[in-house]
Amino acid sequence: MPVAGEPDAVTADLADTDALREAVREVDVIIHLAGISLESSFDKLPAANIQGTYNLYEAAREEGVGRVVFASSNHAAGFVPRPLQDAPVPVEALIPVETRHRPDTYYGLSKCFGEDLAQLHWDLHGLETVSVRIGSCFAEPTSVRMLSVWLSPGDGARLFHAALTAENVSHTIVYGSSASTRRWWDLSTARALGYAPQDDSERYAPKLLAEHGELDPDHPEHTTWRPLHHPSADVAPLSRRPEIHRPADADAPGCRTWPHLPDSPAHSTVTAPSSSPTGDARQPRCAAHARGSSSPRWSPETPSW
C-alpha cells in the first residue's frame, strides 16, 4: 500500500511475511514499533506482539539486517517494586536492567517474549538488538508516578539515535526514561550506548504534587513500576508478592550477576564487566556463531560473552 509523500514507504501487516522481507531488504537497522501498544485480552495480543515480532526478526535475519531497535516496555518488569527511598534515589538502589522479567500485564508478557526473541537471534545468528523498555513518553508528565518514569520526546529521540548508532551492542536492554530527579531506573546501559538525557520532570512536580499528593507506598499501583491497567485484574496485596532475591555477589566490583539455576551447567552464572553495556560484546555469545548460522556450537569452555 503506498504512503502519500513517501515513495519508498511500505504499509503492510506483520502477518505478511513477503511484504516484511520487501520492506527490510537492503536496510541496515530496523526500529520495531509495530504491534498492540496497550494492555488487551490475551487472545488479541499474540498475532501482532508475538507472531508479528517473530515474523519481523525472521525477515531481518533472512535479509541480512544487522540490527533491530525493539520497542519493549517497562511493563516487562512492571511488578518489580519501585525504590522507596526519597528522591533522588541513590544509584545503588535504582532498578537494574538485569532484574528478571516480572510482567504486570499480558502486554508486558508479550514484551518479555520480544526481549527473549532478540536474545535468541543474537545468540544464534549474530543479529543485534537494543531493547528499549520505554517509560511514559509524553510531552509532559500527567501524574505523580510519571515524574519517575517520564521520557521526554527530546530524550526519546536521543535514546533511539544512540541505539541506532552505537557499536557492538549484541543484545542490550536499556530503560527509556529521562534523567529525572525522581527516576527509578538504572540508565547505565543506555548511557554506555552514548545516550545523554537532558530533561528532568522535576519542573512539573510542584503542580502535580499540589493536585495529587505524594505516592502512597502502601498502594499497589504506586509501588510497582507500572500499574496494572486491566479492569478485571486482581492485584495481589504487597504482603503476598514475593520479593526478588539477588545473589550475594551481585554487586561485586566489576561484575553483574544474572539469576541462574545453581545445579544446571547450562544455566551457570554469567558475569560481565560493568564498564560495558553487555560485557565484552565484540562477538556473538557463542564464539562459533556466525551471522546466518543455523547450527551454533557450544561447549562449557566457550565464553558466555
MARVEXPA-175757 format. One record per residue (C-alpha): residue number from 1; residue in one letter; x, y, z. Coordinates in nm, 2 decimals, always signed. Example, Ala and Ser with C-alpha at 12.3 -4.5 7.8 and 13.67 -1.06 7.14 Angstrom:
2
site nr: 1, rest: a, c1: +1.23, c2: -0.45, c3: +0.78
site nr: 2, rest: s, c1: +1.37, c2: -0.11, c3: +0.71
//
This chain:
305
site nr: 1, rest: m, c1: +0.00, c2: +0.00, c3: +0.00
site nr: 2, rest: p, c1: +0.15, c2: +0.34, c3: -0.10
site nr: 3, rest: v, c1: +0.21, c2: +0.62, c3: +0.16
site nr: 4, rest: a, c1: +0.13, c2: +0.97, c3: +0.04
site nr: 5, rest: g, c1: +0.45, c2: +1.17, c3: +0.01
site nr: 6, rest: e, c1: +0.68, c2: +0.87, c3: +0.09
site nr: 7, rest: p, c1: +0.75, c2: +0.69, c3: -0.23
site nr: 8, rest: d, c1: +0.98, c2: +0.44, c3: -0.05
site nr: 9, rest: a, c1: +0.74, c2: +0.36, c3: +0.23
site nr: 10, rest: v, c1: +0.56, c2: +0.03, c3: +0.26
site nr: 11, rest: t, c1: +0.25, c2: -0.02, c3: +0.46
site nr: 12, rest: a, c1: +0.18, c2: -0.39, c3: +0.55
site nr: 13, rest: d, c1: +0.06, c2: -0.63, c3: +0.81
site nr: 14, rest: l, c1: +0.31, c2: -0.80, c3: +1.03
site nr: 15, rest: a, c1: +0.15, c2: -1.13, c3: +0.92
site nr: 16, rest: d, c1: +0.25, c2: -1.06, c3: +0.56
site nr: 17, rest: t, c1: +0.60, c2: -1.22, c3: +0.56
site nr: 18, rest: d, c1: +0.66, c2: -1.14, c3: +0.19
site nr: 19, rest: a, c1: +0.59, c2: -0.77, c3: +0.25
site nr: 20, rest: l, c1: +0.81, c2: -0.77, c3: +0.56
site nr: 21, rest: r, c1: +1.10, c2: -0.91, c3: +0.36
site nr: 22, rest: e, c1: +1.05, c2: -0.65, c3: +0.09
site nr: 23, rest: a, c1: +1.03, c2: -0.37, c3: +0.35
site nr: 24, rest: v, c1: +1.35, c2: -0.46, c3: +0.53
site nr: 25, rest: r, c1: +1.55, c2: -0.55, c3: +0.22
site nr: 26, rest: e, c1: +1.88, c2: -0.36, c3: +0.19
site nr: 27, rest: v, c1: +1.83, c2: -0.17, c3: +0.51
site nr: 28, rest: d, c1: +2.09, c2: -0.16, c3: +0.79
site nr: 29, rest: v, c1: +1.87, c2: -0.11, c3: +1.10
site nr: 30, rest: i, c1: +1.51, c2: -0.16, c3: +1.19
site nr: 31, rest: i, c1: +1.32, c2: +0.04, c3: +1.45
site nr: 32, rest: h, c1: +1.04, c2: -0.20, c3: +1.55
site nr: 33, rest: l, c1: +0.75, c2: -0.01, c3: +1.69
site nr: 34, rest: a, c1: +0.46, c2: -0.21, c3: +1.54
site nr: 35, rest: g, c1: +0.22, c2: -0.40, c3: +1.75
site nr: 36, rest: i, c1: -0.05, c2: -0.36, c3: +2.01
site nr: 37, rest: s, c1: +0.08, c2: -0.09, c3: +2.25
site nr: 38, rest: l, c1: -0.16, c2: -0.12, c3: +2.54
site nr: 39, rest: e, c1: -0.30, c2: -0.39, c3: +2.76
site nr: 40, rest: s, c1: -0.56, c2: -0.62, c3: +2.60
site nr: 41, rest: s, c1: -0.71, c2: -0.96, c3: +2.64
site nr: 42, rest: f, c1: -0.46, c2: -1.23, c3: +2.58
site nr: 43, rest: d, c1: -0.63, c2: -1.36, c3: +2.27
site nr: 44, rest: k, c1: -0.58, c2: -1.03, c3: +2.09
site nr: 45, rest: l, c1: -0.20, c2: -0.99, c3: +2.16
site nr: 46, rest: p, c1: -0.02, c2: -1.29, c3: +2.01
site nr: 47, rest: a, c1: -0.09, c2: -1.22, c3: +1.64
site nr: 48, rest: a, c1: +0.09, c2: -0.88, c3: +1.65
site nr: 49, rest: n, c1: +0.32, c2: -0.88, c3: +1.95
site nr: 50, rest: i, c1: +0.44, c2: -1.24, c3: +1.94
site nr: 51, rest: q, c1: +0.39, c2: -1.39, c3: +1.59
site nr: 52, rest: g, c1: +0.43, c2: -1.05, c3: +1.43
site nr: 53, rest: t, c1: +0.76, c2: -0.98, c3: +1.62
site nr: 54, rest: y, c1: +0.89, c2: -1.33, c3: +1.52
site nr: 55, rest: n, c1: +0.80, c2: -1.26, c3: +1.16
site nr: 56, rest: l, c1: +0.99, c2: -0.93, c3: +1.17
site nr: 57, rest: y, c1: +1.30, c2: -1.09, c3: +1.32
site nr: 58, rest: e, c1: +1.29, c2: -1.37, c3: +1.06
site nr: 59, rest: a, c1: +1.26, c2: -1.12, c3: +0.78
site nr: 60, rest: a, c1: +1.56, c2: -0.92, c3: +0.93
site nr: 61, rest: r, c1: +1.76, c2: -1.24, c3: +0.95
site nr: 62, rest: e, c1: +1.68, c2: -1.36, c3: +0.60
site nr: 63, rest: e, c1: +1.76, c2: -1.02, c3: +0.45
site nr: 64, rest: g, c1: +2.09, c2: -0.98, c3: +0.65
site nr: 65, rest: v, c1: +1.98, c2: -0.68, c3: +0.85
site nr: 66, rest: g, c1: +2.24, c2: -0.60, c3: +1.11
site nr: 67, rest: r, c1: +2.04, c2: -0.46, c3: +1.40
site nr: 68, rest: v, c1: +1.69, c2: -0.41, c3: +1.54
site nr: 69, rest: v, c1: +1.59, c2: -0.14, c3: +1.79
site nr: 70, rest: f, c1: +1.30, c2: -0.31, c3: +1.96
site nr: 71, rest: a, c1: +1.03, c2: -0.11, c3: +2.14
site nr: 72, rest: s, c1: +1.00, c2: -0.31, c3: +2.46
site nr: 73, rest: s, c1: +0.83, c2: -0.17, c3: +2.77
site nr: 74, rest: n, c1: +0.87, c2: -0.12, c3: +3.14
site nr: 75, rest: h, c1: +0.57, c2: -0.35, c3: +3.16
site nr: 76, rest: a, c1: +0.81, c2: -0.64, c3: +3.11
site nr: 77, rest: a, c1: +0.92, c2: -0.59, c3: +3.47
site nr: 78, rest: g, c1: +0.62, c2: -0.39, c3: +3.59
site nr: 79, rest: f, c1: +0.57, c2: -0.59, c3: +3.91
site nr: 80, rest: v, c1: +0.92, c2: -0.52, c3: +4.04
site nr: 81, rest: p, c1: +0.87, c2: -0.30, c3: +4.35
site nr: 82, rest: r, c1: +1.00, c2: +0.05, c3: +4.30
site nr: 83, rest: p, c1: +1.27, c2: +0.21, c3: +4.52
site nr: 84, rest: l, c1: +1.12, c2: +0.36, c3: +4.83
site nr: 85, rest: q, c1: +1.40, c2: +0.60, c3: +4.91
site nr: 86, rest: d, c1: +1.33, c2: +0.97, c3: +4.89
site nr: 87, rest: a, c1: +1.43, c2: +1.14, c3: +4.56
site nr: 88, rest: p, c1: +1.69, c2: +1.14, c3: +4.43
site nr: 89, rest: v, c1: +1.72, c2: +0.76, c3: +4.46
site nr: 90, rest: p, c1: +2.08, c2: +0.65, c3: +4.53
site nr: 91, rest: v, c1: +2.25, c2: +0.50, c3: +4.23
site nr: 92, rest: e, c1: +2.29, c2: +0.16, c3: +4.41
site nr: 93, rest: a, c1: +1.91, c2: +0.15, c3: +4.47
site nr: 94, rest: l, c1: +1.80, c2: +0.21, c3: +4.11
site nr: 95, rest: i, c1: +1.63, c2: -0.08, c3: +3.95
site nr: 96, rest: p, c1: +1.89, c2: -0.25, c3: +3.72
site nr: 97, rest: v, c1: +1.81, c2: -0.40, c3: +3.37
site nr: 98, rest: e, c1: +1.95, c2: -0.73, c3: +3.49
site nr: 99, rest: t, c1: +1.64, c2: -0.78, c3: +3.71
site nr: 100, rest: r, c1: +1.44, c2: -1.08, c3: +3.59
site nr: 101, rest: h, c1: +1.12, c2: -1.04, c3: +3.39
site nr: 102, rest: r, c1: +0.82, c2: -0.97, c3: +3.61
site nr: 103, rest: p, c1: +0.55, c2: -0.85, c3: +3.37
site nr: 104, rest: d, c1: +0.24, c2: -0.67, c3: +3.51
site nr: 105, rest: t, c1: +0.01, c2: -0.73, c3: +3.21
site nr: 106, rest: y, c1: -0.04, c2: -0.96, c3: +2.92
site nr: 107, rest: y, c1: +0.11, c2: -0.68, c3: +2.71
site nr: 108, rest: g, c1: +0.42, c2: -0.68, c3: +2.93
site nr: 109, rest: l, c1: +0.44, c2: -1.06, c3: +2.89
site nr: 110, rest: s, c1: +0.44, c2: -1.01, c3: +2.51
site nr: 111, rest: k, c1: +0.74, c2: -0.77, c3: +2.55
site nr: 112, rest: c, c1: +0.92, c2: -1.03, c3: +2.76
site nr: 113, rest: f, c1: +0.89, c2: -1.26, c3: +2.46
site nr: 114, rest: g, c1: +1.02, c2: -0.99, c3: +2.23
site nr: 115, rest: e, c1: +1.33, c2: -0.94, c3: +2.45
site nr: 116, rest: d, c1: +1.40, c2: -1.31, c3: +2.47
site nr: 117, rest: l, c1: +1.35, c2: -1.35, c3: +2.10
site nr: 118, rest: a, c1: +1.60, c2: -1.07, c3: +2.05
site nr: 119, rest: q, c1: +1.85, c2: -1.25, c3: +2.27
site nr: 120, rest: l, c1: +1.79, c2: -1.58, c3: +2.08
site nr: 121, rest: h, c1: +1.86, c2: -1.41, c3: +1.74
site nr: 122, rest: w, c1: +2.18, c2: -1.26, c3: +1.88
site nr: 123, rest: d, c1: +2.30, c2: -1.59, c3: +2.02
site nr: 124, rest: l, c1: +2.20, c2: -1.80, c3: +1.71
site nr: 125, rest: h, c1: +2.25, c2: -1.55, c3: +1.42
site nr: 126, rest: g, c1: +2.45, c2: -1.25, c3: +1.54
site nr: 127, rest: l, c1: +2.16, c2: -1.02, c3: +1.48
site nr: 128, rest: e, c1: +2.20, c2: -0.73, c3: +1.72
site nr: 129, rest: t, c1: +1.92, c2: -0.57, c3: +1.92
site nr: 130, rest: v, c1: +1.88, c2: -0.28, c3: +2.15
site nr: 131, rest: s, c1: +1.56, c2: -0.35, c3: +2.35
site nr: 132, rest: v, c1: +1.42, c2: -0.02, c3: +2.49
site nr: 133, rest: r, c1: +1.20, c2: -0.05, c3: +2.79
site nr: 134, rest: i, c1: +1.01, c2: +0.26, c3: +2.73
site nr: 135, rest: g, c1: +0.86, c2: +0.45, c3: +3.02
site nr: 136, rest: s, c1: +0.59, c2: +0.72, c3: +2.97
site nr: 137, rest: c, c1: +0.68, c2: +0.92, c3: +2.66
site nr: 138, rest: f, c1: +0.45, c2: +1.23, c3: +2.66
site nr: 139, rest: a, c1: +0.51, c2: +1.60, c3: +2.61
site nr: 140, rest: e, c1: +0.50, c2: +1.63, c3: +2.99
site nr: 141, rest: p, c1: +0.42, c2: +1.41, c3: +3.29
site nr: 142, rest: t, c1: +0.05, c2: +1.40, c3: +3.38
site nr: 143, rest: s, c1: +0.07, c2: +1.21, c3: +3.72
site nr: 144, rest: v, c1: +0.29, c2: +1.20, c3: +4.02
site nr: 145, rest: r, c1: +0.40, c2: +0.85, c3: +3.92
site nr: 146, rest: m, c1: +0.50, c2: +0.97, c3: +3.58
site nr: 147, rest: l, c1: +0.75, c2: +1.21, c3: +3.74
site nr: 148, rest: s, c1: +0.97, c2: +0.89, c3: +3.80
site nr: 149, rest: v, c1: +0.92, c2: +0.72, c3: +3.46
site nr: 150, rest: w, c1: +0.88, c2: +1.01, c3: +3.21
site nr: 151, rest: l, c1: +1.07, c2: +1.00, c3: +2.88
site nr: 152, rest: s, c1: +1.05, c2: +1.34, c3: +2.72
site nr: 153, rest: p, c1: +1.01, c2: +1.34, c3: +2.34
site nr: 154, rest: g, c1: +1.35, c2: +1.50, c3: +2.30
site nr: 155, rest: d, c1: +1.52, c2: +1.24, c3: +2.52
site nr: 156, rest: g, c1: +1.33, c2: +0.97, c3: +2.34
site nr: 157, rest: a, c1: +1.49, c2: +1.09, c3: +2.01
site nr: 158, rest: r, c1: +1.83, c2: +1.10, c3: +2.17
site nr: 159, rest: l, c1: +1.79, c2: +0.75, c3: +2.31
site nr: 160, rest: f, c1: +1.68, c2: +0.59, c3: +1.98
site nr: 161, rest: h, c1: +1.96, c2: +0.78, c3: +1.80
site nr: 162, rest: a, c1: +2.21, c2: +0.62, c3: +2.04
site nr: 163, rest: a, c1: +2.05, c2: +0.28, c3: +1.99
site nr: 164, rest: l, c1: +2.09, c2: +0.32, c3: +1.62
site nr: 165, rest: t, c1: +2.45, c2: +0.44, c3: +1.61
site nr: 166, rest: a, c1: +2.63, c2: +0.27, c3: +1.90
site nr: 167, rest: e, c1: +2.88, c2: +0.00, c3: +1.80
site nr: 168, rest: n, c1: +2.89, c2: -0.36, c3: +1.91
site nr: 169, rest: v, c1: +2.56, c2: -0.37, c3: +2.11
site nr: 170, rest: s, c1: +2.50, c2: -0.75, c3: +2.09
site nr: 171, rest: h, c1: +2.16, c2: -0.76, c3: +2.27
site nr: 172, rest: t, c1: +2.15, c2: -0.47, c3: +2.51
site nr: 173, rest: i, c1: +1.84, c2: -0.39, c3: +2.72
site nr: 174, rest: v, c1: +1.80, c2: -0.03, c3: +2.83
site nr: 175, rest: y, c1: +1.55, c2: +0.17, c3: +3.03
site nr: 176, rest: g, c1: +1.38, c2: +0.45, c3: +2.84
site nr: 177, rest: s, c1: +1.34, c2: +0.75, c3: +3.08
site nr: 178, rest: s, c1: +1.48, c2: +1.10, c3: +3.11
site nr: 179, rest: a, c1: +1.73, c2: +1.18, c3: +3.38
site nr: 180, rest: s, c1: +1.47, c2: +1.29, c3: +3.62
site nr: 181, rest: t, c1: +1.54, c2: +1.36, c3: +3.98
site nr: 182, rest: r, c1: +1.28, c2: +1.11, c3: +4.09
site nr: 183, rest: r, c1: +1.36, c2: +0.84, c3: +3.84
site nr: 184, rest: w, c1: +1.36, c2: +0.47, c3: +3.95
site nr: 185, rest: w, c1: +1.56, c2: +0.30, c3: +3.67
site nr: 186, rest: d, c1: +1.93, c2: +0.25, c3: +3.62
site nr: 187, rest: l, c1: +2.03, c2: +0.42, c3: +3.29
site nr: 188, rest: s, c1: +2.38, c2: +0.29, c3: +3.28
site nr: 189, rest: t, c1: +2.34, c2: +0.06, c3: +2.99
site nr: 190, rest: a, c1: +2.17, c2: +0.34, c3: +2.79
site nr: 191, rest: r, c1: +2.45, c2: +0.58, c3: +2.88
site nr: 192, rest: a, c1: +2.70, c2: +0.33, c3: +2.76
site nr: 193, rest: l, c1: +2.55, c2: +0.35, c3: +2.42
site nr: 194, rest: g, c1: +2.60, c2: +0.72, c3: +2.41
site nr: 195, rest: y, c1: +2.26, c2: +0.83, c3: +2.55
site nr: 196, rest: a, c1: +2.29, c2: +1.17, c3: +2.72
site nr: 197, rest: p, c1: +1.95, c2: +1.26, c3: +2.86
site nr: 198, rest: q, c1: +1.89, c2: +1.63, c3: +2.90
site nr: 199, rest: d, c1: +1.54, c2: +1.66, c3: +3.06
site nr: 200, rest: d, c1: +1.41, c2: +1.63, c3: +3.42
site nr: 201, rest: s, c1: +1.05, c2: +1.60, c3: +3.52
site nr: 202, rest: e, c1: +1.11, c2: +1.79, c3: +3.84
site nr: 203, rest: r, c1: +0.98, c2: +2.12, c3: +3.70
site nr: 204, rest: y, c1: +0.64, c2: +1.96, c3: +3.68
site nr: 205, rest: a, c1: +0.65, c2: +1.83, c3: +4.03
site nr: 206, rest: p, c1: +0.51, c2: +2.12, c3: +4.23
site nr: 207, rest: k, c1: +0.18, c2: +2.13, c3: +4.03
site nr: 208, rest: l, c1: +0.13, c2: +1.76, c3: +4.03
site nr: 209, rest: l, c1: +0.21, c2: +1.72, c3: +4.39
site nr: 210, rest: a, c1: -0.03, c2: +2.00, c3: +4.48
site nr: 211, rest: e, c1: -0.30, c2: +1.83, c3: +4.29
site nr: 212, rest: h, c1: -0.24, c2: +1.46, c3: +4.38
site nr: 213, rest: g, c1: +0.00, c2: +1.45, c3: +4.68
site nr: 214, rest: e, c1: +0.30, c2: +1.21, c3: +4.71
site nr: 215, rest: l, c1: +0.28, c2: +0.85, c3: +4.61
site nr: 216, rest: d, c1: +0.13, c2: +0.62, c3: +4.87
site nr: 217, rest: p, c1: +0.39, c2: +0.34, c3: +4.95
site nr: 218, rest: d, c1: +0.10, c2: +0.11, c3: +5.05
site nr: 219, rest: h, c1: -0.09, c2: +0.14, c3: +4.73
site nr: 220, rest: p, c1: -0.02, c2: -0.14, c3: +4.48
site nr: 221, rest: e, c1: -0.03, c2: +0.09, c3: +4.18
site nr: 222, rest: h, c1: +0.22, c2: +0.33, c3: +4.35
site nr: 223, rest: t, c1: +0.48, c2: +0.07, c3: +4.45
site nr: 224, rest: t, c1: +0.54, c2: -0.10, c3: +4.11
site nr: 225, rest: w, c1: +0.70, c2: +0.03, c3: +3.80
site nr: 226, rest: r, c1: +0.37, c2: +0.03, c3: +3.61
site nr: 227, rest: p, c1: +0.02, c2: -0.01, c3: +3.74
site nr: 228, rest: l, c1: -0.19, c2: -0.30, c3: +3.60
site nr: 229, rest: h, c1: -0.45, c2: -0.13, c3: +3.38
site nr: 230, rest: h, c1: -0.67, c2: -0.43, c3: +3.31
site nr: 231, rest: p, c1: -1.01, c2: -0.36, c3: +3.48
site nr: 232, rest: s, c1: -1.06, c2: -0.73, c3: +3.57
site nr: 233, rest: a, c1: -0.72, c2: -0.78, c3: +3.73
site nr: 234, rest: d, c1: -0.70, c2: -0.90, c3: +4.08
site nr: 235, rest: v, c1: -0.39, c2: -0.72, c3: +4.21
site nr: 236, rest: a, c1: -0.24, c2: -0.91, c3: +4.50
site nr: 237, rest: p, c1: -0.16, c2: -0.72, c3: +4.82
site nr: 238, rest: l, c1: +0.20, c2: -0.63, c3: +4.85
site nr: 239, rest: s, c1: +0.23, c2: -0.86, c3: +5.15
site nr: 240, rest: r, c1: +0.16, c2: -1.16, c3: +4.92
site nr: 241, rest: r, c1: +0.41, c2: -1.06, c3: +4.65
site nr: 242, rest: p, c1: +0.74, c2: -1.24, c3: +4.65
site nr: 243, rest: e, c1: +1.05, c2: -1.03, c3: +4.66
site nr: 244, rest: i, c1: +1.34, c2: -1.07, c3: +4.42
site nr: 245, rest: h, c1: +1.64, c2: -1.23, c3: +4.57
site nr: 246, rest: r, c1: +1.96, c2: -1.14, c3: +4.40
site nr: 247, rest: p, c1: +2.28, c2: -1.35, c3: +4.45
site nr: 248, rest: a, c1: +2.50, c2: -1.23, c3: +4.73
site nr: 249, rest: d, c1: +2.78, c2: -1.13, c3: +4.49
site nr: 250, rest: a, c1: +2.55, c2: -0.94, c3: +4.25
site nr: 251, rest: d, c1: +2.71, c2: -0.61, c3: +4.34
site nr: 252, rest: a, c1: +3.07, c2: -0.73, c3: +4.34
site nr: 253, rest: p, c1: +3.31, c2: -0.47, c3: +4.19
site nr: 254, rest: g, c1: +3.34, c2: -0.51, c3: +3.81
site nr: 255, rest: c, c1: +3.07, c2: -0.77, c3: +3.77
site nr: 256, rest: r, c1: +2.69, c2: -0.81, c3: +3.72
site nr: 257, rest: t, c1: +2.54, c2: -1.14, c3: +3.82
site nr: 258, rest: w, c1: +2.23, c2: -1.28, c3: +3.65
site nr: 259, rest: p, c1: +1.99, c2: -1.52, c3: +3.83
site nr: 260, rest: h, c1: +2.06, c2: -1.88, c3: +3.75
site nr: 261, rest: l, c1: +1.97, c2: -2.24, c3: +3.83
site nr: 262, rest: p, c1: +2.26, c2: -2.34, c3: +4.06
site nr: 263, rest: d, c1: +2.27, c2: -2.71, c3: +3.97
site nr: 264, rest: s, c1: +2.25, c2: -2.67, c3: +3.59
site nr: 265, rest: p, c1: +2.57, c2: -2.62, c3: +3.39
site nr: 266, rest: a, c1: +2.36, c2: -2.47, c3: +3.11
site nr: 267, rest: h, c1: +2.24, c2: -2.20, c3: +3.34
site nr: 268, rest: s, c1: +2.56, c2: -2.11, c3: +3.51
site nr: 269, rest: t, c1: +2.62, c2: -1.76, c3: +3.65
site nr: 270, rest: v, c1: +2.71, c2: -1.50, c3: +3.38
site nr: 271, rest: t, c1: +2.93, c2: -1.21, c3: +3.47
site nr: 272, rest: a, c1: +3.02, c2: -0.92, c3: +3.26
site nr: 273, rest: p, c1: +3.24, c2: -0.61, c3: +3.31
site nr: 274, rest: s, c1: +3.03, c2: -0.33, c3: +3.43
site nr: 275, rest: s, c1: +3.20, c2: -0.08, c3: +3.21
site nr: 276, rest: s, c1: +3.03, c2: -0.23, c3: +2.90
site nr: 277, rest: p, c1: +2.65, c2: -0.24, c3: +2.84
site nr: 278, rest: t, c1: +2.67, c2: -0.62, c3: +2.77
site nr: 279, rest: g, c1: +3.02, c2: -0.71, c3: +2.88
site nr: 280, rest: d, c1: +3.27, c2: -0.80, c3: +2.61
site nr: 281, rest: a, c1: +3.02, c2: -0.75, c3: +2.33
site nr: 282, rest: r, c1: +3.26, c2: -0.80, c3: +2.04
site nr: 283, rest: q, c1: +3.15, c2: -1.15, c3: +1.94
site nr: 284, rest: p, c1: +2.82, c2: -1.34, c3: +1.95
site nr: 285, rest: r, c1: +2.76, c2: -1.52, c3: +2.28
site nr: 286, rest: c, c1: +2.90, c2: -1.84, c3: +2.15
site nr: 287, rest: a, c1: +3.22, c2: -1.76, c3: +1.97
site nr: 288, rest: a, c1: +3.15, c2: -2.01, c3: +1.69
site nr: 289, rest: h, c1: +2.83, c2: -1.84, c3: +1.59
site nr: 290, rest: a, c1: +2.84, c2: -1.67, c3: +1.26
site nr: 291, rest: r, c1: +2.57, c2: -1.44, c3: +1.12
site nr: 292, rest: g, c1: +2.32, c2: -1.66, c3: +0.94
site nr: 293, rest: s, c1: +2.44, c2: -1.98, c3: +1.10
site nr: 294, rest: s, c1: +2.17, c2: -2.23, c3: +1.19
site nr: 295, rest: s, c1: +2.39, c2: -2.48, c3: +1.38
site nr: 296, rest: p, c1: +2.59, c2: -2.30, c3: +1.66
site nr: 297, rest: r, c1: +2.84, c2: -2.49, c3: +1.85
site nr: 298, rest: w, c1: +2.86, c2: -2.47, c3: +2.23
site nr: 299, rest: s, c1: +3.09, c2: -2.62, c3: +2.49
site nr: 300, rest: p, c1: +3.14, c2: -2.53, c3: +2.86
site nr: 301, rest: e, c1: +3.47, c2: -2.37, c3: +2.77
site nr: 302, rest: t, c1: +3.30, c2: -2.13, c3: +2.52
site nr: 303, rest: p, c1: +3.30, c2: -1.77, c3: +2.67
site nr: 304, rest: s, c1: +2.95, c2: -1.65, c3: +2.75
site nr: 305, rest: w, c1: +3.02, c2: -1.30, c3: +2.63
//
